[in-house]
Amino acid sequence: MAGAAARLLSSLEAIVGPEACISSPEHLLTYECDGLTHHRGRPAAVVLARDKTEVSRVIRACRAAGVPFVPRGAGTGLSGGALAPEGSVVIECSRLNRILEIDPEDRVAVVQPGVVNADLSKAVAGFGLHFAPDPSSQLACTIGGNIAENSGGPHTLKYGTTTNHVLALELVLPDGEIVRLGSRTGWDFAYDLVGAVVGSEGTLGVVTEATVRLTALPEAVETLLAIFPDVVSACRAVGEVIRTGLVPAALEIVDRKTIEAIEASVYAAGLPTDAGAVLIVELDGAAHLLPEQMQRVRELVAAERATRVEVARDAAERQRLWRARKGAFGALGRLAPDLYVHDAVVPRPKLPEVLERILAIGERYSLRLSNVFHAGDGNLHPNISFDRRDADELARVLAAGEEILRVCVEAGGVISGEHGIGTEKRDFMGLLFGKADLDAMRRLRDAFDPEHVCNPGKIFPTTRFCVESNPKARGYDRVRFDA
Ligand SMILES: Cc1cc2nc3c(=O)[nH]c(=O)nc-3n(C[C@H](O)[C@H](O)[C@H](O)COP(=O)(O)OP(=O)(O)OC[C@H]3O[C@@H](n4cnc5c(N)ncnc54)[C@H](O)[C@@H]3O)c2cc1C
């Protein structure tokens, strides 16, 4: 190890302790990627900070050494957001994992960023509350990652994304200063800096504490499975449900290939493997209102060619269905060494047409493409099972991925619903934004991090003008990852 790198390592060890500083090549393997397995980079070290002071001191040490740093939660991100440039330092938040306060009366919790999403809901369930954002990865992903990606989940349709549930933040800025943003009441009369940080993909600092809103568990829940001959009919049914003004808690579509993968896995829930697609409809709210809404949904899906409707009889059946739906990516992981989980949004009325085009793209490139997605939000997840070691297959996956994005944008959509831009989509930002838009976003980033030392290489395209638009930036954004 060269002198400067060795000196940085020993300062990091002095801050967090040698046992909390990972630098051996075999241990760093874990940190080479997140859930986007075909983008890779190896950091010089990973530190497991325990509190905001350690985070701040680590940042100052990195800056003194001229080394960029990357915040990281559980590494379940799907767009390369936590990917570390060669030689950088990863600030891992898994030890910042305490729930500091639960206030059931005010329906607020104060948590550290390494708290696992599902653990927060479990901790407040006894008060009849939950943390509403529920990414399918919620058994592993952290609140810090949810904040950075503005994560959604199946219940986003009714309850919104993470941004709707964050009231205040403690943030260690990219120069090491510790600041507090927002207020516990949710009212803030200055610029909405909490709103700016949520969804900023770890580029504006390291979140070390979050005050989040808790939501009452609904009085009653009904979950219904509508079985369709094909995925396009299921999409039409989604459009009809929304058109009537009903707001289900969730409207999720699972196509046949995904059903087959689920049923062959530990997540099997008795889904019909002969169906073209299933639509999961969850309704929640006041108990007396649900029977009428259920009847309405039954009629609507039947009119769109649903061949059968099954209703979960109790909480155990409902849980089995959600375990299957949320385990879908895991089940697909059995089909090939790699899974590219795509993420884009289209206006809901365009779902049937866009889905048909996506299926055609998969066939044209001879790819194993399946779909499981938040249909109620128009948030598509075309999933491609592949082997990144096969260069020809990887090239086809990337070409198909780009075409899928172009189809979604052409349909009036956007290039990410919930997984973020990261390294995955930074070079597709130009599909949606012009130079002036990107420069405006960069000026916001510059206000927090003029030298781009905090999670560089993310969000912004690697084209020259973007780097040159800020003379103070040290050019870390130029960094490329293996792809
Ligand atoms: C099986 C599976 C299912 C998924 N389902 C969903 C889903 O339904 N909805 C959804 O939205 N996403 C989903 N995801 C994506 C992913 O789980 C989310 O983006 C999640 O919020 C990432 O959390 P994490 O703790 O793993 O963060 P990481 O992957 O470690 O990091 C993600 C980003 O957050 C930043 N970050 C992490 N901690 C901090 C911090 N303390 N301060 C500042 N920045 C920070 C990182 O720099 C990075 O940019 C899924 C992923 C998998 C693997």
The ligand as a MOL file (V3000), in Angstrom:
LIG
                    3D

  0  0  0     0  0            999 V3000
M  V30 BEGIN CTAB
M  V30 COUNTS 53 58 0 0 0
M  V30 BEGIN ATOM
M  V30 1 C -34.8740 -7.7430 -3.6790 0
M  V30 2 C -34.9430 -6.2390 -3.7620 0
M  V30 3 C -36.1730 -5.6120 -3.7810 0
M  V30 4 C -36.2420 -4.2120 -3.8310 0
M  V30 5 N -37.4740 -3.6100 -3.8210 0
M  V30 6 C -37.5600 -2.2640 -3.8050 0
M  V30 7 C -38.8370 -1.6250 -3.7580 0
M  V30 8 O -39.8880 -2.2520 -3.7160 0
M  V30 9 N -38.8520 -0.2760 -3.7590 0
M  V30 10 C -37.7030 0.4560 -3.7810 0
M  V30 11 O -37.7760 1.6810 -3.7690 0
M  V30 12 N -36.4950 -0.1270 -3.8370 0
M  V30 13 C -36.3880 -1.4570 -3.8380 0
M  V30 14 N -35.1530 -2.0540 -3.8870 0
M  V30 15 C -33.9410 -1.2170 -3.9500 0
M  V30 16 C -33.2650 -0.9310 -2.5850 0
M  V30 17 O -33.5790 -1.9190 -1.6440 0
M  V30 18 C -33.6400 0.4430 -2.0740 0
M  V30 19 O -33.1070 1.4310 -2.9180 0
M  V30 20 C -33.1600 0.7110 -0.6270 0
M  V30 21 O -33.6860 1.9100 -0.1420 0
M  V30 22 C -31.6450 0.7500 -0.4970 0
M  V30 23 O -31.3250 0.7130 0.8820 0
M  V30 24 P -29.9050 0.2200 1.3760 0
M  V30 25 O -29.8660 0.3680 2.8460 0
M  V30 26 O -29.6150 -1.1300 0.8600 0
M  V30 27 O -28.9770 1.2970 0.6980 0
M  V30 28 P -27.6290 1.1420 -0.1750 0
M  V30 29 O -27.8730 0.2620 -1.3420 0
M  V30 30 O -26.5130 0.7700 0.7160 0
M  V30 31 O -27.4450 2.6170 -0.6640 0
M  V30 32 C -28.3680 3.2050 -1.5310 0
M  V30 33 C -28.0330 4.6960 -1.6660 0
M  V30 34 O -28.2290 5.3130 -0.4140 0
M  V30 35 C -27.0710 6.0290 -0.0270 0
M  V30 36 N -27.0300 5.9650 1.4400 0
M  V30 37 C -27.1380 4.8730 2.2200 0
M  V30 38 N -27.1040 5.2210 3.5210 0
M  V30 39 C -26.9840 6.5740 3.5500 0
M  V30 40 C -26.8790 7.5450 4.5870 0
M  V30 41 N -26.8990 7.2020 5.8710 0
M  V30 42 N -26.7510 8.8360 4.2410 0
M  V30 43 C -26.7320 9.2180 2.9430 0
M  V30 44 N -26.8210 8.3530 1.9300 0
M  V30 45 C -26.9540 7.0480 2.2230 0
M  V30 46 C -25.9230 5.3400 -0.7420 0
M  V30 47 O -24.8270 6.2040 -0.9470 0
M  V30 48 C -26.5930 4.9640 -2.0520 0
M  V30 49 O -26.5510 6.0560 -2.9370 0
M  V30 50 C -35.0570 -3.4470 -3.8680 0
M  V30 51 C -33.8160 -4.1000 -3.8570 0
M  V30 52 C -33.7540 -5.4710 -3.8000 0
M  V30 53 C -32.4060 -6.1310 -3.7780 0
M  V30 END ATOM
M  V30 BEGIN BOND
M  V30 1 1 1 2
M  V30 2 1 2 3
M  V30 3 2 2 52
M  V30 4 2 3 4
M  V30 5 1 4 5
M  V30 6 1 4 50
M  V30 7 2 5 6
M  V30 8 1 6 7
M  V30 9 1 6 13
M  V30 10 2 7 8
M  V30 11 1 7 9
M  V30 12 1 9 10
M  V30 13 2 10 11
M  V30 14 1 10 12
M  V30 15 2 12 13
M  V30 16 1 13 14
M  V30 17 1 14 15
M  V30 18 1 14 50
M  V30 19 1 15 16
M  V30 20 1 16 17
M  V30 21 1 16 18
M  V30 22 1 18 19
M  V30 23 1 18 20
M  V30 24 1 20 21
M  V30 25 1 20 22
M  V30 26 1 22 23
M  V30 27 1 23 24
M  V30 28 2 24 25
M  V30 29 1 24 26
M  V30 30 1 24 27
M  V30 31 1 27 28
M  V30 32 2 28 29
M  V30 33 1 28 30
M  V30 34 1 28 31
M  V30 35 1 31 32
M  V30 36 1 32 33
M  V30 37 1 33 34
M  V30 38 1 33 48
M  V30 39 1 34 35
M  V30 40 1 35 36
M  V30 41 1 35 46
M  V30 42 1 36 37
M  V30 43 1 36 45
M  V30 44 2 37 38
M  V30 45 1 38 39
M  V30 46 1 39 40
M  V30 47 2 39 45
M  V30 48 1 40 41
M  V30 49 2 40 42
M  V30 50 1 42 43
M  V30 51 2 43 44
M  V30 52 1 44 45
M  V30 53 1 46 47
M  V30 54 1 46 48
M  V30 55 1 48 49
M  V30 56 2 50 51
M  V30 57 1 51 52
M  V30 58 1 52 53
M  V30 END BOND
M  V30 END CTAB
M  END
